[in-house]
Amino acid sequence: MSEFFGWQRILLITGIGLFFYGIRPSSQLHRTPMNELKRKQKIICIATVAVICLTAFWAMTISDWWSDKGPDYHFQYEAMTDAVLDGHLYLDLPVSQELAAMENPYDSGRRAEDNVPFYWDHAFYKGHYYMYFGVVPVFLLFLPFRLIGIELYSYQATQIFVILIICGLFAVFYEISRRMCPKIPLGAFLFVSAACSWISVWYAVKYPALYCTANSSGVCMAVWGFYFCYRAFVVDEKQKEILPHAVLGALFSALTFGCRPTVGLFCLSLLPLLFSYFKKCARLSDFGKVFGAFCIPFVVTAVLLMLYNYARFENPFEFGQSYQLTTVDQHAYRENKFKLNDCLNGLLFHFFGYETISGSFPFIHHDGCFIQFPILFIGLRSIGLRGHKEKGELMVKGLSGMIWLSVAVISFYHVMWAPIVYRRYALDFNFLLCFLVMFGVCGLYWQSGNDAKLSFWLALLGTYTFVICFLLFFVDYDYSIATHQPEILEKIRSLFQFP
């Protein structure tokens, strides 16, 4: 009996009880509008963001495989930093004679058959190894840290990007709600923002090194790009605020292409924001000035990235994906053609892929987004929103549809250009689905007859999301801690599952 009711389990049960007491329907969380926050409620907001950030930060330090103790191929950003400091763009890695002598070094079957030594998942071109991941994180984080004498690892860079993503999503929902539904209850704001944060970063928290460094850096730039563009083109009224926010939004958005080009496709969703600003401009010259400044970061970033690509692969549009040394001959994917059935199957996999529930902890698997996180269905409410008030339309016309299109285009790209569609690719568009949830929640409150009751149900949906993300952390997939550190899984299982 004592093993069933140890102090850890008693503490857990007590904490769960206090949590649900705190979010009960009569709680002030559900009765305090966001536009009437006092000092106490503002402290709760800051504490909530801090707890989520610290939890994510700590969780990314647990796994040995996805930390500074991981395999050699995880350290490509670090190697690229060394290369830049040494004055060249190739990675300073030795090339085996066997690999150099191969007629087609991208043939994975022949490499395995001939037992050819090579560096896994690097780009290889004309006798040199290259990093095919976006180079922007090197200049934003790795080089500055190195210049002050700190060796930054990939998983640590992911920690920084994830924290910025979380803060950015709270900021985005704050601006959306301030514009569309300023009286949204504090509870709804906190739980929806927190749920959207976890949906957007959970995979990176579980697998922080290398791959998710690229994903999280791109998402970070995209979230803050959207935030500043939404501020500039929808919220701000004064020209002196619009111009700097528009430039910042463009800069962050443009940098997504240098972090994770796939995420950069989210920029389609910025077009309705620009058009909205164009319609409300009193003078064409005001729009021309802002639009010109908005285009400059995109043009400069595009030119620099094309020069970077040409210097490495003699092709301004080649980021290195065609030259990967991985499970299949990615080189052949340059001739890939659009296949509608594959794209539709990819969408179904991303959104509604499903595996049966297990009878043992953690019970679930990596399913499609909408199966895993039902709160995302609220995003459907964003379709057709048309709220108005004196100063203009509350929902930017076409924005919801363009975000949905961005999600579809990103998913199509994955299916067309990736030999295997991994679950981590959903990181590239989950944040967009979360933007739709934010708009959908505001739409629900336009028609709500009981704001506190709706806030309570949103809190329950948010709590369900937290639980799912917690369980996902222990799913045995992609070299997780369930694979490499089963003792941790066993400790957690003994706490949550009775024999």
N, C-alpha and C positions, 0 to 999 in steps of 0.2 A: 504493500500500500504506500509506503514512503516514497518508492521510486515514481509513483504516479503523481504525488503531491509534494515534490521537492520545492525548495525555495524559488528556483528559477521559474517553475510552472506557476506557483502561487503569485509571483511577481508579474508574470505575463498575464495571467487571468485578471489580476487587479488592474493592471494598466489598460487592458481591453475594456474592462468595465468602466473605468474613469473616462476613457476616450468616448465611449458611446453615451455616457452621461453628459459629457461636454457638448455633443452634437445633437442632443435630444431636440424634438420639434419646438419646445418652448425656449430653447437657448437664445440668448441675445445675439449670437452669431447670425441667426436667421432673421433677426428683426432690426438690425442696424444697417441702414443704407450706406453704400460706399461714399456718397457725397456728404455724409454727416459723421465721419469718423472723428473720434476724440483721441487723445494721446494714448489711452490704453489700447484701443483697437489698432492704432498705427503700430504700436509695439508688437501686437499679435501678428500683424502682417509681416513685419521685419523678422520676427522670431520664426515664423513658418518658413520663409524663404531660407533663412540661415540653417534650420534643421534639415531641410531637403538637400541643400548644398553640402552640408557636412556629412550627411548620410551617404550621398553619392560619392563624395570624395573618399571617405573611409572604405566604402565597399570596393572601390577600384584598387585598393592596396592588398586585398586578401589573396588573390590568386597568384601563385608563383609563375604559372605559365604566361600570364598576361602582364607581367611586371618587368623589372630590370633583370630578372633571372630567366627570362624566356629564351627561345631559340634564336639563332643568329639573324634570321631574316626579319625579325621584329625590329631591328635597329637601323632601318634604312634612312630614317630622318636624321639620326645621329651621324650616319656615314655621309649623307648629303651635306650636312653642316661642315664636316671635315673637308669635303670636296670644295665647297665654296671658299672656305678659308685658305685652301691650297691653290685657288685660282683656276679651277676647271669644273666641268659639269658632270663628268663621269665619276662613278664610285671607285675609290682606290681599292679594288678587290682583285686578287689574282685570278686569271682565267686559265683553266686547265687546258693542256695541249689537246686532249680528246674533244673538248667542247669546241675549241677553235678550229679543229680539223673537220667538224661535221658539216656536211652539205646543207642540212636543214637542222640547225640546233634547236628549233622550236618543236620538233617531233618528239613528244614525250615518250612514246613507245620505243623509239630507237634509243633515246637516252637511257631508258631503263634496261633495254636489252644489252646495250654495250657497257652498262655500268659507268656512265660518264659523270665525273664529278662536276657539280655546278651549284650556284647559289639559287636556292628556291625562290620563286616568285619575284625575281628581279627582271628588269628589262635588259635585253642583250642586243647590241647593235655594233657591227664592225669592230669586234674585238674588245669592247668595253661593256661593263655593267652600268646600268642607269636605274634611277628610281622613277617609276611611272606614276607614283602618287603626286598630287599637287604640291608645288614647291612653296606656296605662300606661307604655310606654317613654319618653314625653316627661317624665313625672314621676319616673321612676326614674333616667334617665340625662341626657337632653338639658337639662332645667332645672337640675339640680345642677351640671353642667359649665358651663353658661352663667353661673350665678351666681358661679362662681369665675373667670370671664373666659376660658373655653375654648370655642371653637366646635366642637361635636361634630358630625361628619357621620354619615349613616346607615350607611355601610359600617364606620365605626369602632364604632358601637354594635353592629353585627352581630359584629364581632371580639370584643367583650366578652362577648356572649351565647354565642357559639360556645365560647369558652374555658370559660365556666361550665358549658355542656352537657357538654363533655368531662370536666371534673372531676366533674360530677354523675354521669355514667354509670359512671366508675370507682368512685365512692362507693357507688352502688346495687348494683353487682355485688359489691363487698366485703361489704356488709351481707347480701345474699342468700346468698353463699357462706359467710359466717361463721355464718349460721343453719342452712343446709341441708347444706353440705359443707365444713367447716372445713379438711379436708386436701387440698383441690384444689391441684394443683401451681402454683407461681408462673408457669411458662410459660403454662399454660392461662388463668390469670387475666389476665395481661398481654395476650395475643394476642386473647382474646375481648373484653376491655374495649376494646382499641384498635380492633378491627374494628367493634364496635358504635358507637364514637365516630365513626369515619369514615362509616359507613352513615348515621348520624343527622345529620351536618353537611356532607356533601360538596357538596350543592347550594348551601348557604349560602356555603361557601368559594369556590365558583366564581362565584356571583352575589350578592355581599354587600349590595348597596344596596337599600333600600326594601322590596321584596317579601319578601326573606329577612330583613330586619330584623324584620318582623312575625312571620314563621314562627319564626325563631330565638328571639325573645323569648318567644313562647308555649311553645315546646318547653323553653326554659330553666326557665320557671316550673313546667312540668309535671314535668320530671325531678326538680327539687328538692322539689316538692310530694309526689311519690311517695316520694322518699327519706325525708323526715321522717315521712310517714304510715306507711311500712313500719317505720321505727324505733319509732315510738310504739306501733303496734298489734300488731306481731309480735315485735320484738327486745327492746324495753325491758321490764323487770320491775318497776321502781320507779315509783310514782305521780308522784313529783317529777320524773322524766324524761319520763314519758308525756305529761303535760299540756303542757309547753312545746313538745315535738316535734309534738304533735297540732295545736296552734295554728299553728306555723310551716308545717306541711304544708297545713293548710287555707288559710292566707294565700297561699302560693305557688300552690296549686291554683286558688283563686278568681281570682287575678290573670291566669290564662291567658285568661279571658273578656275581659279588658281589653287583652290583647295580640293574641290571635288566637282569636276565639270558637270556631272549628272545633276547635282543639286542646283547648279546654275540655271537649269531650265525653269526653276521657279520664277525667274524674272518675267515670264509671261504674265504672272499675276500682278505685276507692277503697271501694266498697260492701262487697265481701268482707272487706277489711281491718277496716272498722268492725264487721262482724258477728263476725269472729274475736275482736276485742277484747271484744265483748259476751259471748261464750261463756266467755272465760277470766276475766272480772271476778268477784271473790268477792262484791262488794256492788253492788247496783243503783245506789246513790248515787254510787259511783266512776265508773260508766259515764255516769250522768246529768251529772255535773260535766264530764267530758271531752267528752261529746257536745255539751253546751251551748256550751262554749268553742270547739269545732270548728265549730259552725254560725255563730258570730258573724262571722268574716271573710267567709263566703259571703254572709250577709245584708247586711252593710255594703257590700261590693263591688257586689252586685246593685243595691242602692238607688242608689249613686253612679253606676253605669253607666246605669241607667234615667233618672235625672235628666239626665245628660249627653246621652243620646240625645234625650230629650224637648225639651231646650233647643235642640237643633239642628234636629230633624226633626219635632217635635210628635208623636213616637211613641216610647215608652220601649223598644220592642223593635227599632227600626230603627237599625242601625249605619252606614248610608249606602250599602250595597251596591246598593239599588234605584235610587240616584240617580247611579251612576257614569257618567262620560262616557268610554266605551270603545268596543270594536269592535261591540257589539250593544246593543240597548235592554234594559239590565238592569232597568229599571223594570217591564218586563212579567213578570219572573221572580217577582214577588210572587204571581202566580197559578199558579205552577208546581205540577204534581201529581206524586205519586209514580208512577214507572214502573219496574216490577220488571225488565224486560229491560234498560233503560238502566243501572240500578244494578248488575246482574250483569255487563254489559259493562264498566262502570267498574271493578269489582273485577278482572276479567280483565286490563284495561289496566294497572291499578296493579301487579298481582302477576305477570302472565305475558305482558305485551306483549313482542313480540320483533321485531327487525329483523336482517337477514342481516349476517354479519361482513364487514367491508371488507377489501380487499387492501392498503390503505395505512394508515399511522399516523394516528390512534390505534386503528384496526382495529374498534372497537366503536361502539355507539350508545347512546342512553338507552332501555334496556329496562325491563321490569317488575322489581320488587324481587327476587323469587325467582329470576328468570333472571339478573339482574345480580350478586346476592350469594347464592350457594348456602348459605352458612353460616346463612342465615335458616331453612333447612329444619330445623335443630336445634330451632327453636322448637316444631315439631310434637310433640317429645318432652315438652313441658310439659303436654300434654293427658293428663289422668288420673293425674298424679303423686299419690301417697298416702303418702309416707314418714312414719314415726312415730318418736318417741322418748319418753322418760318424761314430759317436760314438755308434750307435745302434738304435734299434727300439724305436720310440717315444711313441707309445701306448703299454703298457705292454701286451704281448700276454696272452689272457685268462682272463684278469682282468675284462673287461666289462661283459663277460658271467658269471663270478663267483659272481659279484655284483648282477646281475639279479637273479642268483640262491639263493643268500642270502636273497633277498627280498621275493622270493617265499617260501623259507623254513620258514622264520619268520611268514609269513602270514598263511602258513599251520599249524604252531604250534598254532597260535591264534585260528583257527577254531577247531582244535582237542581238545584243552584243556580249552577253555573258553565257558561257557554256553551261553553267549551273546557276540557277536563281537562288541565292542564299537569302535567309531570313534577314540578315543584316542590311540588305538593300532597302528594306522598308524604312530604315533610318533616313533615307534620302527624301521621303515624302511624308512621314508621320507628322512632322511639325505642321505641314500644310493642312492635313486632316484636322489637326488641333485648332488651327485658325478657324476652320469651318465650324468646329464645335463652339468656339467663342461667339461667332456670329449667330449660330443657332440658339445658344442660351439667351442671348439678347432678344431674339425673336420670340422665344418662349415667354419671356417676361413682358413682352408687349401685350400678350393675351392672357397673362396669369391673373386669376382671381384671388389667389392666396400666395403672396410672395414668400412668406415664411415656410409654408408647406413645400413649395417647389424647391426652395433652398435646401430643405432637409432631404428631399429625395435626390437632389444633386450631390449632397454630401455622402449619401449611401452609395451612389454610383462611383464617386471619387474614391471612397474607402474600398470598394470592390476592386477598383483599378490598382490601388496600392497593394492589396493582397496578391493579385495576379502577378504584379511585377516582383514581389518578394518571392513567390513560388518559382517564377521563371529563372531567378538567379540560381536555383539549384537543379534545373533541368540538365540532364546529361547530354550536352550538345556542343560541338565546336570547341573541344578541349576546355570545358568548363571546370570549375572546382569539383564538380561531381565526378569528373574523370580523374583529375590529378591530385585532388585532396579529399578523398572519400571520407576521411575522419571528420572533416567539418560537416559534410552532409549528414553523417551519422549522428552527430551531436544535435543538429537542428531537427532531424527526424525524431529523435528520442524525446525532444521537447514538445513537438506538435502532434505526434502520432502515438496513440496508445497501442501496446502490443496486442 
